[in-house]
Amino acid sequence: MPQMPEQNRSSERWSRLRVYLWQRPVMLALMTALAVLFFLLVTGLTRAYQAQRRSLGNRWYERGVADLNSQRFDAAVTDFRAALLYSRDNYNYQLNLAEALLGMNHTAEASVYLMNLWDRQPEDGLVNLELARITAQKGQAQQAIRHYHDAVYAAWPPQSEGLRQKARLELIDLLLRNNENQKAQAELIAMSENADDDPEQHRVLGDLFVRAGDYQHAFTEYRLSLKTDPRNAKALAGLGLAAYQLGRYPLAQQYLGEAMKSDPSDSASAERWKTTALILCMDPFRRQITMAERNRRVVEAFSTAGQRLEKCASSNGNGPRAGGQQPDLSQEWSSLKPQISVRGLQLNPDLTERAMDLVFRVERETSSSCGPPAGPDLALLLLSNLHEGNSF
Amino acid sequence: MSLDTDSRTEAVSDRRETGGAKQVPELAARSFWRLAFREDRFFIILSVFIGVFSGLAVVCFRYAIDWCRLYLLGTGVVLTPMRMLLAPTLAGLVIAVLVLHFFPATRGSGVNQTKAALYIYNGQIPFRTAIGKFITSALAIGSGHSLGPEDPSLQIGACLASVLGRQMRLSRDRMRLIAPVGAAAGLAAAFNAPISAVLFVIEEVIGRWTAGILGSVVLSAVSSVVVMRWFLGSEPLFRIPAVEMTQPSELLAYSVLGIVGGFAAAVFAGGIAALRPALKALPRWTQYLQPAMAGLLIGLIAALGAPQVMGAGYEYIDQAMHGQFTWQFLAILAGLKILATLLSFISGTPGGMFAPTLFIGAMLGASVGGAERLLFPHLTILPGAYALVGMGVLFAGFLRAPMTSVFMVLEVSGNYSIILPVIVANSLAYVISRTLQPTPIFDLLTRQDGLELPSMEELREEDILHVEDAMQSSNAPLLEAEDTLGKAVRSLDQSQVDYLFVRLSPSGWSTVRKEQILALATDDNADAKLSSLLPLKRVPYLHPDHSLETALRYLDRWPVVPVVSRADFSRLEGVVSQRAVLDRYREFGEG
């Protein structure tokens, strides 16, 4: 008899325990199943949501590109902003928005986007090019040079290779503006090595070499340009200038003359042509001239130098001096004057060298103390540079 | 502890009753299940599920808001005036009907409702509240009402947690705690910031740090963020620019931001305090029109040139951080957003105040930074840093959650170098706002709604009485356990009190009543030691820094409790009695 209540109590406890034990595990399993279902549902929703956002983003982006290509920067900015609503970190959207903002001259905002893009892809050529332009505009030359460098050496898509050239040209221009001629020359040489047969490109390179003071390379580039476009007035003028600067005056006269013919309004070339003509007819050391002609040129140069000394003395109040230990140039000129004549030079050919040495010293000295020379004085000064260090 | 004992006892008795060796594996399995699904452990597992469900719900909520925005306001950034005026107005009408007829518990932000669930309703929140909050808030935010998704997410999370807790038949104590667990999950997923969410719930909803709840709150927050990031990615709500403080003198510049932010927060909170009751007092039929009118006015502000005030406005916070507005326009936007949010909130439109607070803070911060840059060009002022600090400033000043405000900025920016400006500016804003608007916004709202929930700020700031405040110097003789009975009798004769303290060896205290001593006082016992004559029972002792509440636990059993030094337990600092404690409480109550 005492077994029965004990058994009842036990089975009652067991059933209570079973409820207690199994309820939570079952609920947990149900909850897991529900979570999986909910998860799948949200996955489906997410796909639909993302597809819609992608489509909206692309739609606004395409509109923006069309507006950007039509130079409607204001509309393009609005379009790209709308596109970015649907894909905030999309690289192309941001890049195009920055381009549109630059088109509107909103450089501050554009640079924020560009810096963000640069952080993500520091090797992007276009981003570096735009950042270089902005920083150059702000006068931050060194930073601009860094960005230009990165743009030049970035991996550009084949259809954008022109932009790399553009970046390099802008870099060279910036270097030249900042008087970093050697760096500019290095970039120019690298660029000329990769240049194709485009005469205009060679002409531009020639111009830049001229700005960098590298007339030899400029000469080569102009010649390459003229090879395919022989009547290009700018290239002819450039070649004339390069030859002029290199002291190759006969060639300079020839090309400058052709440049003047091609472009009669080119006054700089005309001026240089005149100086070149003067040089050629005043140079006593030119080959293929007679002794008499040489002596005549020496006498003329000596006389020109004397006049220059006089003019200089009257404008300054006193004559130029070569230095504390050097004899006064006027005195030297006056003491030599009686001996300088065609006959005197015939009798004493050694006087040619002394006379021309004095002439060159006078022209150099007066050019630094009395302002830049012109006409025959300029010709003599250029001759002095040409023959400097030569024994006559 | 008691459960462990019960299960052991039951297991042993079961084994005795069944007696068979076959039953052992079954019993072991049963014990395992019982241990594994014991309520405190099960609560931890449940917290993860709460996080998962809340995360999924918040993801859906985000989609719902975006879809509402797309279909109501359009897909572009330039909205047509017609849509700007009509969308929030018509949505306001629909929301009013839904709130007044179907989901009355969805009004407002949701933080107070969660607190009410914890303190009043034993964690019970009806499921329809989550449904209502989801629909009405998505409609409100998507149509351009100046509200945010964070607080509704918090309430949705709390509601889901409550539903799960009910299904799992949790005990009343656990049910009370389940709403904050869900709230943390919802907020963490909405804000993509689990630390800030946990801190906010602890700081503003629960109000105390206990190991039991902290683990669950953290687990739910983390799991909800993981789920949210699975679907929406881990990118933050706004792109954070590089921020740093280069010169210590910039702290002064940030202090100005703290001061301005403190005043702005006070104006914002003051506006709600003054206007909300006024609107609630209007006839009931006007409540059908209030959200619509608010929507119309917001649409008007937008159509007149400030569409940025519509919705949560995270994209504009992003733009402000990246210096895309002038400081004058930023200041105007901050002012207009205060106005727009006031309109939305006081009209009873469901939606949160987190996002508008951050928006106002960011605009104000970037504006102050921009103005300071003009005035002090030598300072390296970055608009992004000021916008970021500004968000923390408004958070501290308006929502009055100072700890959360600091960690939120750090978590969102992922940059520790900004901590000094954040602490300085937030503290200033908090102090100024507290001075100008003594009642925190959440407490203000609960009181306006006729509820009396514990104020976390008041709890934090509450003066606590200590034992030293009620302690009196002891007149009772002080003897050692090894002293003689004769010495005790002599001491009592010279004393006015009818008890003495006995210092026990090596430590501890006991009290002996006068009658006990006198009963033993015979000539034979005069030289006998007290410890050999009396059963010296240890009495509890207190330290001066103990709270008076602690003292009260002992004073009903011991009329006088010794107060001893923490450095030297054998040194009596004084005594505390029930009367002295009650007198001190009375004095405190009288102010």
HADDOCK unambig.tbl for C-alpha pairs under 7 A between the chains (distance, minus, plus):
assign (segid A and resid 21 and name CA) (segid B and resid 33 and name CA) 6.44 0.50 0.50
assign (segid A and resid 21 and name CA) (segid B and resid 34 and name CA) 6.16 0.50 0.50
assign (segid A and resid 24 and name CA) (segid B and resid 37 and name CA) 6.83 0.50 0.50
assign (segid A and resid 24 and name CA) (segid B and resid 168 and name CA) 6.70 0.50 0.50
assign (segid A and resid 35 and name CA) (segid B and resid 53 and name CA) 6.74 0.50 0.50
assign (segid A and resid 39 and name CA) (segid B and resid 56 and name CA) 6.98 0.50 0.50
assign (segid A and resid 42 and name CA) (segid B and resid 56 and name CA) 6.87 0.50 0.50
assign (segid A and resid 42 and name CA) (segid B and resid 60 and name CA) 6.94 0.50 0.50
assign (segid A and resid 46 and name CA) (segid B and resid 231 and name CA) 6.84 0.50 0.50
assign (segid A and resid 78 and name CA) (segid B and resid 77 and name CA) 6.79 0.50 0.50
assign (segid A and resid 81 and name CA) (segid B and resid 77 and name CA) 6.74 0.50 0.50
assign (segid A and resid 82 and name CA) (segid B and resid 76 and name CA) 4.92 0.50 0.50
assign (segid A and resid 82 and name CA) (segid B and resid 77 and name CA) 5.11 0.50 0.50
assign (segid A and resid 109 and name CA) (segid B and resid 324 and name CA) 5.83 0.50 0.50
assign (segid A and resid 112 and name CA) (segid B and resid 322 and name CA) 6.57 0.50 0.50
